[in-house]
Amino acid sequence: MITKIIHEEKIQKAKKYVEKGESFVIVTHVTPDGDAIGSALGLYHFLTAYGKDNVAVVVPNDFPQFYKWMPGHKEIVIHEKYPDFAEQLIRDADVIFCLDFNEPKRIERLAPAVVAAEGRRVMIDHHLNPADFCRVTMSYPEMSSTSEMVFRFICRMGMFDLINKDCAACIYTGMMTDTGSFTYNSNKPEIYTIISELIKKGIDKDLIYRKVNQVYSESRLRMMGYVLYEKMKVYPEQNAALITLSLEEMNRFHYVTGDTEGFVNLPLSIENVAFSVFIREDKDYVKISLRSVGDFPCNQFASRYFNGGGHKNASGGEFHGSLADAVAVFEEGLRVFNPNKTEDLNKHA
């Protein structure tokens, strides 16, 4: 048995949408990660098993190659490649599930179509401070992942038996990737109760780990070596570390989507480093990834300096300016907020 976290009235309202709806679209955030793709495909397989013939997954842009083994990945519609088709699917949908994001700006160019759509919107998410744009909002930041939320949602509707092996594999992938392979935000016993049930559905969790974490290209591995030797700066007094990459540097290593995923975690393997930030250039802005261990709330740092947010130990943000300016903002933040002194954040928040 697992605890009933989601409010019953929300379960029943969303269940009616599932029962009565004929066309469904599942949307997730820009630059989809493992939890975004895992939760979306997990819900996709459930709805298909339930007998719904018109189900689509729409994402704002492409996702990493190491998630393109997941059952159903070829059915995902990428808005950046097929904008008219993606937006038509959204307009025609009876029900729109918004997964792993809590405000429209997180889906960028997809936002106008989703907000304007007449379909009933249902949010399933685990980030703080959800915006009020869905008829049903299931948002529980204490959960490990949106994929865990999807599992709980299906079970609470009394439809656990419809979770097949494909659905289970996608849900497990999302849970695994959003907890760093169960190394943070993963110390609750019920997480492992859920994993046990997913294994009973026939998944091979060891194989899933290898497919996600041990299939990198030679170029990606060489870029990682370059990052560690040339581009990592450690701030011993603040127990912090920084990695930076420019577009030119990434292109030198034939960068493809997903090649830098996980780089932000690398400095945390250094003794006494409690806060790690990865700053890299994108086409239109500078992307910021933040990770911490222990009590340091990097989501507060992200919110104050980089218009971002997320979880206490895993957050993100963005900066509109140069890479050098972004680094300067980070270093100024370190001077104000010392990861050695968590209370500094609360004092200046």
N, C-alpha and C positions, 0 to 999 in steps of 0.2 A: 504493500500500500504506500501511496505517496500523498503528502499533504495537499488539501484543496486550497491552492493559492489564489486562483482566479475567481472573482466574484461570480456567484451562480447566475445572477441576472444577465451578466455579460455573456456567459456561456450560452444561456438559453436564447438570447437575442441573436447572437452570431449563428447558433445552430439552425434557427429558422431561416436565416439567409442561405445557409448551405443547403437546407432541404428544398427551399422554394426556388433558388436561383438556377438559371439555365446556362448562363455564360459567366465565366470567372476570369479575372486577370489578377495575377500576383506580381506586385511591384516591390523592388528593393532599391537600396541606395546606390549612389554613384561610386565607381571603383569598387565593385562588389567583392567582398572577402568571403572566406569559407562559411561563416555563419549566414551571410546574406544568401549565398547560392544554396547552402545546405537546407536552410529553413524554407526557402522558396520551392525548391525541388521536392523536399519532404512533403509540403502541403500539396503540391501538384500531384504527387503520386497518390496521396490519400484521396483527393477529390476524384481522381480518375478511378481509383478502386471503388469509390462510392457510387460510381455510375455516371459521373458528369463527363459529357463528351466534349464540351467546349471550355477548355481550360488552357490559359496561356501564362507564361512567365515573361515579364518585360523588365529589362534592366537598362539603366541610362547609357552605359558604355561597356566595353569588353571586360572580361575577367581572366584571371591567370590560367595559363595552360595546364597547370597541375591540378586544376579542378575539372578539366574537360574529359575526365573518365567517368564522372558521376552519372548515374542513370538519368536520362532525360535532358542532359546538357545540350544536346543538339536541337532541342525544341525551344530553347530560350531565344527570345526576340531582343536584339540589341538596338535600342532606339537611335543611337549614333549612326548605325548603318542603315536602318529601315525606319526613319522617323514617321512617315505617313502611315505605314502599316501598324506600327506600334501605337500611335495615337488613335487610329481607328478601332483597334482592339479595346482600348480604354473607354472610348466613347460608347461602344456597343455593350460593355460589360454590365451585367446585373449586379455583380458584387466585385469590389476591388479590395484585395487584401494588401495592406501596407506593412511590409515586414522589415524589421531591423532598422527602421528610421522613425523619428518622432516629430518631424516637421518637414513641410514641403521643400524647403531649400536643400535638403539632403538628397533630393532626386534631380536637382538642377533643371535642365531643360524639359524634363518630363512633368515638372510641377504644374504648369498651367493646364495641361490636359487632365491630370488627376484631380485637381481642385475643381475644375469646371464640369467634370463628369457627373452624370445623373445617377450612376450606380451607387449602391450602399457601400460605404468605405468602412473597413475593419482594420484597426491597427493591432499588430502583435509585435511587441518590442520590449527591450529591457534597458533603455536609456532614460536618464533623468529628464524631468520637466517636459512631458509630451505636449505638443500643441493641440489645440482643439479643432481638428479638421475631419475627424472620423465620427460616424454614428456610434460605433463601439470602439472603445479604447482599452486594450488589455496591455498595460505597461507596468512591468514589475522589475525595477532595477536590481533587486536582490538575486534575480535568476542569473545563471551562468551564461546564458546565450538565448537568442531568439529561437534557436532550434529546440532547446529544452522547453521553451514556451509552447511551440507547436506540438510537441509530444504531449504536454499536459492538456492542451486544448482538445486534441483528438480524444484522449482518454476521458476527459470530463464530459464529452459528448456521448460517451458510451460506445465508442467506435474503435477501441484498441485493436480488435480483430482485423480491421482494415489496414493496419500498418503492415505492409509486406516487406520483403527483403530490400527492395529498391528504396522504399520510403525510409526504412531503418538506417540504411547506409548513408543517406543524405543527412538525416538528423544527427547521426553520430559524427559525421564529418564536421558539421557546424559546431557541435559541442566541443569537439576536440580542438578545432582551430581557434575558437574564441577563448579558450582557456590556456593557450600555449601548451597543448597536449597535456592538459590537466596539471599545470604547474602554478597557476594563479586563479583566483576566483573559483575554486573548485574543491573546497574543503567540506562540502555538505554531503552527508551520507546519501541523500536521495539522488544525487547525481549518479552515483554508482548503482543504485537500484534501477534507475532508468537504463544505464548502460547494460546491465544484466539482461533486462528485457529486450533490448535491441540485439544483443548477441543471440538470444533465443530465437530471434527472427531469422537468423542465419548469416549475419554479417561476419566478416573476418576483420576485426579491428586492427590486427597487426598489418594486414595487407593495405588497409586504408591509410595507416600511418606512412607506409612506404610510398604509396602512390602520391601522397601529398608532400612528403618531406625528403624523399630520396630519388627524385627524378629530375634534378636540375641540369641545365645545360653547362657545358664547359665554360662558356662565356660568363654565365652567372657566377660560377665558382671563382673564376679569375677576378671578377669584379668584387666579390666578397673579400678576396685576399688584398686587393688594392685598397678597399675601404678600411680594413683593419690596420694595414701598414701605413697608409698615407693620409687617411681622411678622418681618423678618430682622434678626438681630443679629450683628455681626461682632466677634470677639475677636482683635484684631491680634497681641497678644503671644503667643497660643497658636496662631496660624494656623488658627483655627477659626471656625465660623459655626453659628447656630441659627435654625431656623424653628419657630414654634408656631402652632397653630390650635385654637380651642375648637369644641365642637359648635355653639354659637350662631353663630359666624362661618361655619362651613361651611354651616349651614342658610340663612344669609343669601344664599349664592351657589347655593342649590338643589343642594346636594351629592348626587351619586350615586356608587355604587361605582366606584372607579378615578380619580375626578377629581383626587386628590392624588398619584397615581403619578408619580414622577419629580421631585417638588418637592425632595426631599432632595439631588438632584444639582445644583440650580441654583447654590448658593453656590460650588461647586467651580470655576465658571468665573471666579471672582475671583482675580486674581493673588495668590499666597502663601497662599491658603486650601487647607489639606491635609486638613481634617476637617470634615465637615458632618453635623449631626443635625437631624432633623425630628421634633417631638413634637406629637402631636395627640390630642385626646380621642376616645374611642370610647364605646359605650354602657356597658360594664362595666369598662373599664380605660383606661389611657393607652398609646397605641401609639408605639413608638420605632423610627425608621429611622436607620441610621448608614451613612455612606459616607466613604471616604478615598482619597487618592491617594498613591503612593509606598509607603514602608515602614511607615506607621503602621497597626497592627493594630486596627482598630475592633471586631473580634470580641472581643478581650480586654476592651475598654472595655464592650461590651455585656454580656459575661458578668459582670463585676465589679459593675456598677451597675444593670443592668436585666434580670437573669435571662434573658439572651438569648445569642446567638451567631451563627454564620454563617461568612462568609469574611473574609479579612484586609481587603479593601477594600469589602465590602458585607455588612452585618449588620443584625439586628433584635432587638428586645426588647420588654418590656412593664413597666408600672409600675402598681401598685394604690394609688391615692391621687389627689390633685388635680393638675391641670396645673401649678400653681405649685410644688408640691412636687417634681414631676418635673424641672422646670427647675432647682430648687435642687440636686437630686442631680447633674444634668449639670454645673452650674457648679462644684460641689465636685470632681467628677471632673477637670475641666479644671485645677483648682488642683494636683491631685496628679499628673496625667498630662498632660504638655505634648506636643502633637503635634510640637513643634520638637525634642523629645528622646525619641525612640522608646525609648531604654533605660530611661526612667522606668517604662514599663509592665512591662518584665521585672523591674525591681527590686521593684515593689510587687505583682506578680501572686501 
